[in-house]
Amino acid sequence: MPWSGVIHQYRDYLPLPADARIITLNEGNTPLVRSSQLAELLAPMTGLELFFKFEGLNPTGSFKDRGMTAAISHAIYEGSETIICASTGNTAASAAAYAARSGLRCLVLVPEGKIALGKLAASLAYGAEVISIAGSFDDGLNMVREIVNRRQITLVNSINPWRLEGQKTGAFEVCDQLDGQAPDWHCLPVGNAGNITAYWMGYRQYGKGLPRLLGAQAAGAAPIVSGKIVENPETVATAIRIGNPARWQQAVQALDESDGLITSVSDEEILDAWRNLASMEGLFVEPASASGLAALKKLIKMEEIDPSNKRIVVVLTGHGLKDPGTAVEKATKPYQLPAEIEALEAYLA
């Protein structure tokens, strides 16, 4: 049967009403790519099997689509006509696309000057009403939480439990792609902490084994690592630039139950992992997506993770075209030559 989205594929594991209208863009079914070079770079001669779950190949370029299909389908079922979210970009783009697909009005609040160009462009193209606020993501989240108490509007941030129901399907897919078995370690970025919570839900429900979780926060936005709210989070990894995660307690519970770890990584470590993924594996991701790999590299080096004969999955949450500005700024600059064959010959020599 052709792939028709995560709800149709995993209907028996999702509690949507049987007569709900499913809003889908055929999300999910993203590749699990085995490392060709980085496994040996990280842990030579150890038997490490390293895989990358490339969620940037979802319809709007990020993992958010898994949760949005469920959140929008349930909103339609309940008779909602308007949805709203606060976002650093990926949730906004996903909400806008699925709202367009379903005919809902969509409002997104984004922090002024703190959203990557690719994400803003997508939100506008899908027809969302984009509202730029003079504040942080956390300020925006407080605003949308309050407005849904005053108006008949559906909130589609990861506070919405249906978002987690959809996102947990990522764990199902990982197990299916590993021939019915969970990995030993599952590594991923942690921003608002919905994804780490959802993956743990999925692994527990699917019954194919339980990995240990490794969460990665940017050093400039690491409230869970530090144990305190970060008032003014700053990092090149805009997708996880969040100082007060909505699913903080659930993430801590998932980490505890999985005997997992969470660590912070510097922007330099994130960008180094980002370059590794592109130049050694052919995987172009937005910087936040590389933070899980950065954390894994760090903890293997510190000998806090033993990679020997382990299967490790690193989730790459968003495509590199989400943040083209960073790519142009941080990547190697193009060489410049005269339009002459001799100049090219000299360069090659």
N, C-alpha and C positions, 0 to 999 in steps of 0.2 A: 504494500500500500504506500502511495506517495506520502512524504512527510507533510503534515498539515498543522504543525504547531504543538507546543508542549502540552496544552490541555487535552487535545485529542489523543496524543501519544500516551499520556499518563493519566487518563481520565479516572481510573480506578483508585488513584492515590490522591485525588483532589476533590474537596468536598463541595464543589459548585453544584447548585441544584440541577437536576437532570434536564429541565426545560430552559435553562439559561441560554441566551444567545451568545455564542462564543465570538469574540472580536480577536482576530488573529492576523498576523502578517507572516505566518509560517516561521515564527521565531524558534530558536533552539537548534538542535542537531549540529552544533558547532564542533569543529574538529578538535581531537585530542592529538596533538603533534608531538611525536617523540623527538627528544633532543638529538641533534646530529653532532654537536661539538661541545656545548656548554657542560654537559654531564662530566665529560673528561676534564674540562677546565676546573670545575668545582671540586671534583673528588676523583682524581685519577686512580685507576686500578682498584676501585672499591666495589664494582658491580652495581653502582647506582644506575637505576632506570628513572630518567627524568622526563616528564611529560608537561606540555603546555596546553591548557584548555583555553582556546582562543575565542573568547566571548565577543571580541570586536567584530566578528562576522555575523552577529545578529542584525536584523533589518535596519535598526537605527544606529548600529555601530557600538553597542554596549550591552552588558548583561541585564540592564534594566528592563529590556523587552520581555524577559521571562516573567517578571512580576507584573508588568503593566498589562499583559493580556488577561491575567486573572483579575486584577483590580478593576479594569474597565468593563470586563464582562459582568462582574458582580454589580458594578455601579449601574449598568444598563438594566440588569435584572431588577434592581431596587427602584428603578424609575428616575434615576438621576439625570439631570440635563446639563449640569456644569461640574467640571472638576477643577481642582487647584493643587498646586504644589510649590514648595520652595526648592531651589535647586542650584547646584554649582555647574549644571549644564546637562549631564546625561539623563537625569530624571526628566528635565524639561523637554528635551528632544523626544524621548520615548513617550511621555504623556501627550505631547502635541501630535505625534504620529497616530497613536491609537485613538485619540479623540477625533482626529480628522477621519479616520477609518469608520468610526461609529456615529459621527454627526453630533458629538457633544461639544459644548463650549469649553475652551481650555484657557485657564489663566496660570501663568508661571511667574513667580517672584525670583529674581536673580540678584546677587550682590553686585552693585555697580562697579564696573572695571575689574571684576574678579571671575569672569566667565570666558572660557576659551572661545575663539572666533568660530571654530567649526560647530560647536554646540549651539551658540547663539544663532548662527545662520540657519541651522536645521530647525530650531524652534520657530523662527520667523517664517521659514518656507512652508512649514506644516500648517501655518495659520493660527498659531497660539497668540494670545494677548500677553505679550512679554512686558512685565513691570519691573523696572530696575530700581532697587532700593538703595538708599545711602546707609548701608549697614552690611552685616555679615550674613552668611547662610543661616546661622543660628537665630539671628534677628528675624529673618524671613520665615523660618520654621515656626517661631513663636506667633508671628502674625497670621499664618495660615491656620494654625491650630485654633486660634481665637475666632477667626472669621467663620469657620465651619460650625462653631457653636451659635453663631448669630444668623447665619443664612443657610438655605437648603443647597449646600454645595458639598461635593464629595472630595475628601482629602486623599491624594494618591501617593504621598510620601511613604516611606517604609514603615511608618507608624500603622498604616493600613495593613491589617493581617493578611489580606489577599495578595499583597505584594510578596510576602514571604512564601505563601503557598505556591506561587508561580516560580519564584527563584529557587525553591528547593529542588526543582526538576534538574538543575545542574548536577546535583549529587547523583541522581538516578542515571543521568547520561554518562558520567564518569565511570560508574560501576559497570554499565552496559558496555562501554568502550574498552574496559579492562577485563573483558570476558567474565563479567559477573562478580567482580571482587573489588572492594574499596582499596585505595592506596594505603601505604603506611603513613604518609604525611600529606596533608592538604594545605597549601600555602596561598594566601590571598591578601589583598589590601584591606584595610579597615578604616572607613570614614565614618558614615552614620551607623555602621555596624549591622545593617540589615542583612547583608550578604553572608557574613560569617554565621549569623544566627540561622539563616535559611538553609545553608549547606548542612549545618549540623542537624537541623530538623529532617532534612532529606536523607542523610545517611542513617539516622536512627529509624526512620520509617521504612526504608527500603530493605533493610535486613540483609545486606550483602557485606557486612563488616563495618568497623568504625575506625577511621584514621585519627591520628593526632592532628590537631589544628595548629597552624602557625599564622598568626596575624601580624600584619605590618602596618605601622603608622609612620607618617613623616615626622621627623624630629621637631619640626615647627608646629605640628598639629597632632600631639600625642597624649590626649587626655586620659585614655585608658592605661597607657604605660606609666604615666606620671601619677595617676590617681586623683587628678584634679582638672577642673574645667580650664580650657585655654581660652582666654578672653579675646585675643587677637591672633588667631592661627595664621601662619604664613608658610608656604611651601610652593615649590614649582609644580608639585603634584596637585593641581587644582581640584581634581575629583575627590580628594580626601582632605581638603582644607576645611576641616570641621572641628570645632572646639568643644562641642557638647553633644555627643552622639545620642540619637533618639533610642537606639537599642543597646545602650551601654551595658545594662545589667544582664540582658540576655546573652550578649557577647561574652561577658565574664563567665557566665554559667556554662556556655558552650566550651570555652577554653578549659574550665575546671573539669567538666565531665569527660572531655577528650584527653585529659592530661596534656594539654597543649601549652603553647608558648605565645607570647606577644612581645614584640620589640619595636623600637623606633629606628629608622634609618635616615641618614642625612640626605639632603638634596643631591649631594655629590655621589653618594652611593646609589641613589635612585637613577640618576642620569647615567652612571656607569653601567648599571644593569640594563637600562633602556637601550644604550648603544650595543651592548652584547647581544640582546635579542634581535636587533635589526641586522647587525653586521655578521653575526655568527649563525643565526637560525632563520633569517629571512622573515622575521615577525616584527611588523611595525605597529607599535602600540603607543598610547598616550602615556606620559611619564608615570602617573599614578599606577598604571597597570604593571609597571616594572617593580613596584615596591615589594611584592611578594618574593620575587627572585632576589632582590637586594637583601631582604631579611634572611632568606635561605643561605645565600653566600656568606653573610656575616656570621650566622650561628654555626655553620659548618667550620668556618675558620676559627671560631672561638671554641670549637669542640663541644658545643652544647647540643648539636645534632650529629649523630653518627649515621652517615649515608650508606654504610656498607650493606650491599645487597638489598637496598630499600627501593620501593616504588614511590616516587614523589610526584605529585601533581601541583603545578603552579597555575593559578587562574590569572589569565590576562584579560582584564575587565573591559577595556575599551580600545578601539582602533586608533592608530596614530593620526589619522586625518581629523580626529576630534580636536586636536590641538596643533594645527600646522605652524602656528607662530613659534612655539617652543622648538619644533623640529628644525625650522629654518635658522633659529638663533643658536641652537646648541649643537647642531650637526656640523660636520666638516664643510667648509665653504667651497664652492665650485672653483676650479682652476680657470684662469683666463689666458687665452692664447690668441694671437692674430689668426685670421681666417686663411691660413696658408699651410699647405701640406708639409713644408719644411719645418714649421714650428711644431707640428704634431709629431714628426719624425724625431726631432730633437727632444721632445718631452718623453717619448717612449724610450729613448736611449739613456 
